[in-house]
Amino acid sequence: MKERNLKRQPLFRSFALSLFNFTKLEYPSKLIEDAVNEVSKLPGIGKKTALRLVLHLLKRDEDQTEALAQSLTAMRTNVKYCQRCHNLSDNDLCTICASHKRDQSLICVVEDTRDVLAIENTAQYKGLYHVLGGIISPVEGIGPSDLQIESLMERLRGAEGEQVREIILAISPTMEGDTTAFYLQKKLKPFNLKISTIARGVPIGGDLEYADEVTLGRSILSRIAYE
């Protein structure tokens, strides 16, 4: 057994050296090196993937690469936050807040824009949104004042609040998410609105034996009539 491990050591050593050599790769161009370094700063992209993407861009027509650069610059320069719900928008009001077809009596509170996109893709919700911009996390130093909680209270105190009948808390069921939902519930109580949360339970197509105890327990407690 010891001899077999000794034989494997050179293989691991050579593999480690190959990884080290790649990180010390000398690029044929300083411009390519700079591009790789910038692309590799994106989440989930390492130097190897970044180099592959940069080389792919070099192979594309120059006008296509310029179009990509211009679209990224325009996005970074012109995209703003909706003044009402704080969703990403091209204008002062996002398309959802500006639409007269949305149900003005419902406001769904979410953590960030990705949650808005996920709910919109279900095509089951027709109300408005309010994006908090995060969740309460003492470990990361994020408190209620760092989120868009007070602006939600201002919406409810204003003319818009007269139409609102229900607040839906669509926040991830983590410890931080539950803390945020509990804090919001206390802040919203004086408004005498219906406060609900999205259902939690076993996903459609899932097997009970693979569900964790917390999820399965919530499914039992939140059971509904069979129709």
Buried (B, 14 or more C-beta within 10 A) or exposed (E): EEEEEEEEEEEEEEEEEEEEEEEEEEBEEEEBBEBBEEBBEEEEBEBBBBBEBBEEBEEEEEEEBEEEEEEEEEEEEEEEBBEBBBBBBEEEBBEBBEEEEBEBEBBBBBBBBEBBEEBEEEEEBEBBBBBBBBBBBEEEEBEBEBBBBEBBBEBBEEEBBEEBEBBBBBBBEEEBBBBBBEBBEEBBEEEEBEBEBBEEBBEEEEEEEEBEEEBBEBBEEEEEEEE
